[in-house]
Amino acid sequence: MSLKHFLCTAVITLLLVSCGETKRNKGLTVFKYNESSGITSLDPGFASVQSNIWATNQLFNGLVQLDENLKIQAAIAKKWSISDSSATYTFVLRNDVYFHDNQCFNDGKGRLVVAQDFVYSFDRLLDAKVAAKGSWVLKKVDSYKALNDTVLEIKLKEPHSPFLGMLTMQYCSVIPKEAIDFYGNDFRSNPVGTGPFYFKYWKENEKLVLRKNEKYFEKDDNGQQLPYLDAIAITFIPDKQSSFLEFIKGDLDFMSGLDASYKDEILTYDGKLNPKYQSKIDMVTEPYLNTEYLGILVDESIPAVTESPLSNKLVRQAINYGFDRKKMMKYLRNNIGMPATSGIIPDGLPSYDSNIIKGYEYNPEKAKALLIEAGYPNGEGLPEIPLSTNSSYLDLCEYIQKELSQIGITVTIDVMPPSTLREAISTQKVNFFRASWIADYADAENYLSLFYSKNFTPGGPNKVHFSNPKFDELYEMAISETNDSLRYHYYQQMDAMMIDDASIVPLYYDRVLRFTQKNIKGLGSNAMNLLSLKKVKKLTESPDQ
């Protein structure tokens, strides 16, 4: 790097690192938010957690993308066609998409994206040496090739209706071979993409700065080039209460989610914005494709399962009837979320229908009757049932513990670090555990794949090891069905089977919860809780002026 380039970079970095000081930001619109969980990689192949996904979504593009209504829209592919009974996808690319300017290119200028770049990106995603988190996305793909610079063909092994939606994931972003050749493993901290913002500076656990891509290809409805913002500055304050105070002071523009440390301060008990903040900040909420649940291991080939009272479906059903989800949401979540009384598929997906799928409502008398039928009247003779969780969900598990004790079910709680719990679930070391599933893509198949018998952990997402030939048959019919109405019908049948088996205890369907300063416009929201900043404006004066 030349001295001139180094000095230029240092000056810009110093300008942005002090983004809380208005004088240093004069003339720049910098969108500021905090990521308490940190960011582990800016490589889209490793965008498996929300913090990484949010950052890479600003830096990269794929063939297609989701709009706020979760409809698939064009991105680098301006159009596409599907043929051969929905097994062959042909994408025609735009001819005005360029990689970010970067020293990995011979002249330092980003070059035009061509179809072969997607071939390279997919090859890398599948490369066992790379060990990308998102390699599973291409599991159904038989082949892909560039027919020319602007046409990409993808052939599936068999029809898979959710596939187009899966291509909207950050894993499928296009990256240049030159960047991987130049940076190697350091690509994680030197990302080169095509997105509305380009990478500028990252001091891990302190600050990440992205700058406006002046060559970005997308425009708004009036023909104005996106993005509107000049920069994004992300801090990494680990304590959520501290970051909340930074937001209230106005030093952060955006805050997402709800934490116990401040939920009663910012929200009323019925989930409304506290009146004292209504003139200072805005709040947006909508269904979030995240189902929180308790999982019950039901694999009868495991001795610990057959020895547990949870091997009895009647006991599992009694647990489902034995606690009040509505009360739980009111007192522990300030009504942010919906009681999960309609199975695993959450509100926000088109196949969700609470009028068709009837799950478990609070019914302690029914729960007691089921225990009598199971041979445990009033819980007599029923062994203690250990429930494994992490500390973030201890209050929720203690609530369920107390509720179930009133019908004769004794639950003990085992609190583990998140990584330890994940490992224990993956290796079938725990029978009863708290879990959740956030949709990777906007199709209910994503949730129902949790119970397909070929997806047992550790190789797949079936944590409870549920296995049912009829369920598998419906699942395979659904993923090859191109008629949406019929596919949704199959999904609902599968969800009903899961409700009856009670190998999970659905708790609640989450909600996206976003808070912004009054001068932030155009952020919007979506049921995937995907953060898109390309259409955001930060007003330099009060919106009331």
N, C-alpha and C positions, 0 to 999 in steps of 0.2 A: 504494500500500500504506500503511495507517495505521501510525502510530508504535507503537501497541499491538501490531498484528500483526507488525511488524518485530521488536520486542523479543522477542516470544514465539518467533518463528522462530529468532532468534539464540541464545536460551537453549537451545532444543532441539538446535540444530545443534552448539553447543559441547559439550553433553552427549554427543552421539554421536561427534563427531570425536575425542574422547579415549577411544574405546571400549576401548583397551588397558588403561585404568586401572580396576581393579575397583571402586574407591570411587565413581567417577562413574557407573558402570553399575548401581549397587545397585538391585535391584528390576526391572531390565530384562533380558530375554534377547535378546542381540544376536548374530546369526550373522555371523561374520567370514571373509571369504576374499579372496584376492588375484587380480587379473586382470593378469598381466604384459604381455599384448598390448594393454591399454587398451580403452576403449569409445569408438566414434566417434559413436554416435547411440542415443538411447532411443526413436526412432520405429520402430514395428514394420515399416513399409514398407521399412526399410533394415537389417533383421535378417538379414544375409547371412553373417555370421561368428559363430563360437561365442560370443565375448564379448558381442556385442550380443544374440544369441538368449537367452543365459542371463539377462541383465538384463531384457529385455522380457517374458520368460516370467513374471516375478514381477509385472509391472505390468498385463498385458493378458490378455484371453480372446478366443477365437473361438467359432464355432458348436459345434465339436467339439474333442476333445483325445485324446491317447494316454495309456494307462495304462502301468505298468512293463513289461507284456508286449507292448507296441505294439499293443494292441487299441484300436479307436476307441470312445470313450465320449462321452456327452453333456457339454456345457459350457453355453454360453448357450442352445443349442438343447436342449430336454428330450427331443425325439423328432423323427424324420424318416421320410420315405417316398421310395421311388425308383420311378418309373413310366416309361411311354413307352419301353420297351426300354432302361432304364437311362440315359435322356437327361434326365429331369426330376427334380429333387430339391426336395422340399418340407419346410421346417424349421419346427417350432413352437417358439417361444421361451419361456423362463421369464418370469414377470412379477414377479420379485423381484431383478433385476440392476440395479445403479445405478452410474453413473460416479462416480469419486472426487470428493469435495468439492474445489472449485477456484474461484478468482476469475474464471475464464472464464464461469461461470454467473452469472446476474443476482443471485441471493441467496447465491452462494458454496457452495450445496449441490448435490451431484451429482444428476442427474435419472435417471429410469427409462430403460433401454435399450429401444428399439423397433426393429422390422424395418427402418424407413427408415434407421436408423443404419448398418446393414450395406450398404444401397444406397449411402449416401454414402461409406463406407469403401472399397468396391469401386471406385466412381467415381474416388476419389482415387488408389487403387493403379494405375489404368490411365491416369491423367492424365500425358500426356507432359511437361508443365511440371514436375510433381513429380519425374519420373524415378526413381521408386521401384525398388529392386532386385528386388522381388518381383512385378512386373507380369506376368511370364511365367506365374505360377500360374493366371491367368484366361484364358490363351490359348485354351483349349478351350470357353470359355463363350460362348454365343450371346446370352443375355439374363438379367437378374435383376430382380425387382421385389418390393415389399412388398404383399402382398394385403390386409393390415391391420396393426395394431400388433404382432401376435404371430406372423404367418405370412410367411415369406420363400420365394420360389420362384426356383430357378436352373435354367435350361435350357442344356444343352450343345449344341454344333454337331453332335456325334455321340457315341455312348457312349464313355466313357473310364473304365475300371474303377478306376484309381488316384485318381480325382478326390476322393472323400470323404477319403482319407488326406491329400491335398494341402491340404485345408481345415484340417488340424490345425497347419499351419505358422504361425509368428508373423506372417508377412505378412498373413494373413487376419483379424487381430485387429480388433475394433470400436473405433472412436475417435469422439468427439463433434465435430460441425461447429463448435460453439462454441469449442473449444480451438484449432482451426486458424484460425478467424477472429480469435481473440484473440492468439495467439502467432505466427502466420505461420510463417516458417522457423525460429523459435526453439522450435517444438514439439519438436524433437530434444532439447532440454535442459529442456523443461517438459512432460513427458508426462502425459497424463490418460487413464487406462484404467479397467478394472473389476476388476483382478486382486487377489490376496490382500494385496498391499502397494502403497502409494502413494508417489509421489516426494516426497522431502523436501529433499535437498541434493546438489549435484554441483559439486565443484571439479575440473575436468578434470585428469587425470594425478596427482591426489592422493587424493581420496576421493569415494565415492558412498554416500548414505544413503537407504534406503527404510524406511517405517514401516508397521506393521500396519494393514490396512483393517478397521475395526471393523464395517463393513457388508457384508463379503464374503458371498456367497450360498451357498458350499459348506460342507457339514458332514461330519464324520467318521462312521464306522459307528455310533457311539454317540450321534449327534445333536449332538455338540459342534461349535461353529462354528470354522472354520478362518480364518486360520492360528494356530498355537500361539505362534510367535515374536513378539516385540515389534518387532524391527527387523532389517535387514540392513545391514552396513557392508562396502563393497568398497574395497580399496586397490589401488594401481597401481604396485607395485614392479616395475620392468622386469627386474631381474636374478633369474632363477629360483633360483639358489643362495641368494640373500639371502632370498627369500620362503620357501624350504624351511627355512632356519634360524629364521624367524619362526614357522613351523608347529611345528617341533620344540620351540621355547620355549613353545608354547601360546598365542601371540598371534594365531594364526589357527585357525579351527575345521575347515577343510576345505582339501584340496589335491587337484588332479586331474592325471593324466597323469604322464609319465616324461621326465626331462631327463637328458642325459649328465652334467651337473654333480653329480648326487646319486644316480643310479640304483644304483651299486654300494654306496652307503652305506645305502640304505633297503631294498634287495632282495638276496636271495641270487642266485647264478648261475642257479638253477632257477626264479626268479620268485616266491619266497616272501618274506614280510615278514621282515626281519632280526630274529633272536630278541631282540636288545637293545631293540627297539621294541615287541615284542608286548604288553607290559604297559601301554604308554603310549598307543598309537594302534590304530585298526582299519583294515583294508584290505579293499576289495571289488573284485572284478574279474569281468568277463563279456564276451562278444563285443561288438564295437563295429562299427557299420555304416560302416566306413571301409576301403577297399581301396587299398593303396599299390602303385604299379606304375611301370614305365617305358613311355613311349609312343613309338611309331615312326610317323612321318608316312609314309603310303602313297599319297598323292594323285599319281598318275602324270601329271597335267597340270602339275605343278611340276617344272621341269628338275632342280633340286637333288635331287629324290627319285629320278628315273630314273638319275641319275649315281651314286647312292650304292649300295654293296653291300647296304644294308638293303632295297633294292627286291626283293631275292631272298628269297622266303619261306624257303628252306632255311637261309639265314644267320640269319634271324630265329628260326627254330626251334632252330638250334644255340645261340644265345644263351640261349634259354629252358632248354635242357638243361644248359648249361655252368657253372652255379654251384649251390652247395649252400645252399638256403634254410633248411634246419634248422640248420645250423652258423651261418648268418648271424643267425638269431633268438637262438640261445643266447649268442653272444659280443657282439652289438651291441644286443640288446634284452632281455637277461636272461629270455628266453622269454616276454616279454609280447607276445603276438600269435601267430598261427598261420601257418606257411608257406603261401603262396597256390599250392596245387597243384590247385585246382579251378576255375580261371577267374576272371572278374571279380566274380561274385555272391558276397558274403562270408557267412561263418558268422554266424548271427543272423537271417537271413531264412528263411521257411518253404520257399522254392524252392531253397535251398542243399542239395545232397546230394552229398557226396564219393564216394558209392558209384556215382552215375550220371555225374557230371561228372569226368572224369579229365584233369587238366592235366599240367604238366611236373614230373617228379621229377628229381633230380640224376642225370645219366647222361652222363659225359664221353665215353665211347666212342661213344655215339649222336651226341653233338654233333660229334665228329671225323668220323664217317661222313657226316654231313650236309654238313660243309665239303668233304669229298672230292667228294660228289655235286654241290655247288655250283661246283666247279672251283677250290677253294682248299685243297688237301691240306696239313694242319698249318698252315693260315693263310697259305701261300705265295701272294704276289700280292694278298692281301687288304689294301686300304687301311686306314689308321687310321680309327677310328670315334669321332667326338666325341660325348660325353654331357654334356648341360647339366643343372645342378642348382643349388640354393641351398646355402648353407653349413650349414644344419641337417641336410642329408642327405649331406654330404661323406663321412663315414665309411662309410656304406652303399654309396655309389657306388665308393669306393676298394676296398672289399671285392670288389664285383662285377668291377671292373677287374682285380684281382689273380687272381681265380678264372678269368676268361676268358683271361687271358694264358697260362695253362697248357694251353689247347687251341688256341692260335695266333691268338686274336682280340685285337688291340691296341685298347684303348679309351683315349682322352684325355678328361680331365674339364674342363669349362668351368664355373666357379662364377660365378653371377650373383646380384645382389640379387633377392629374391622378386618385386618388382614388374616388374623388367626381364625376368625369366624368364617371368612370366605374359604379358607383352606379346609376347615373342618366340614363345611357343607359339601365342598367339591369331592372330598374323599370319604363321604358317608360316615363321618365320625359323630354326627349329631342327628337325632331323630326328629327334633321339633325346633324350629328356628325362625327368626324374623328375616324376611327377605323383601325385595321389591323388584319390579321390572319396569324400566323406562324404555319406551319404544325406540328402536334403532331406525325404524322407518314406519310410515303411516299406513299400516295394514295390520288387521287383527291376527293374521298368520304369525306375526312376530310374537304374540302372546301364546298362541296355541302350540307353537313349536316347543314351548316349555314342557309339554306333556307327550310329545311324539316319542315312541319307544326307541327310535334310532338316535335319539339325542341325549342319552344318559350322560350325566357328568362322570368323569371330568372332561370328556371330549365334547360334550354339548351342554345345552342349558337346562336339561331336564333334571333339576335338583332333587325332586321327590321320587324319581324313578317310577313314575306312573307308567303302566303298560296296559293297553287294551286294544285288541285287534280291530274292533269296530271303530274306535277313535282313530286309529292309524289309517283305516280305510277312508274315513271321511276327510281326514287331513290331506291325504294324497289326491282325493277327488277335488278338494277345494283349491289346491295350489295349481292345478291344471285347468281350472274352470275360468273362462274368460267373461262369462256373464256375471256381472257384479251381484245382482239380486240373488242368484242361485248360490254363489260363493258365500254371501253373507248368511244364507240359510244354513249352509254346512257349518259355518263358524258358530252359529247359535246352537246348533245341535251338539257340537263338541263342548261348548261352554256349559250346556245343561248336564252333560255327562260328568264334567268336572265338579259341578255343584253336588250332584248326587253322590259321587265317590268321596267327597270331602277330604281329599288329600292335601288341600290347601284351606286356609281360613282367610278369605278376603277381608281386609280391614277397611281401606278407604281408597277412593280415586282422588288423586292429588289435583291441585290447581296451580296454574302459573300465577305468580304474584310478583308484580313489578312496580317499583316506586321510582319516580323520576323528579328532578327539579322542574319547576314551572317553565323554565326557558328551553326545555328539551321537547322537540316536536318530531313526530314521524317515527318514533321507535316501534310502535305497534306491539303485537304479541301473537303467539301461535301455540297450538296444543303440543308441539314438540319442544317448546321452550328454547328454540334456536335463536341465538342472538345475531341479528342482521343489522349492521350500522350504516349500510350504504345509502339509505334514504333518510337518515337522521339529520335534523338541523338543530344547531345550538344558537339560539337567539342571543345577540350580544347586549340587547336591552331587555328590560322587563316586558313580557308579553302583553301587559296591560297598557303600555305606553304607545 
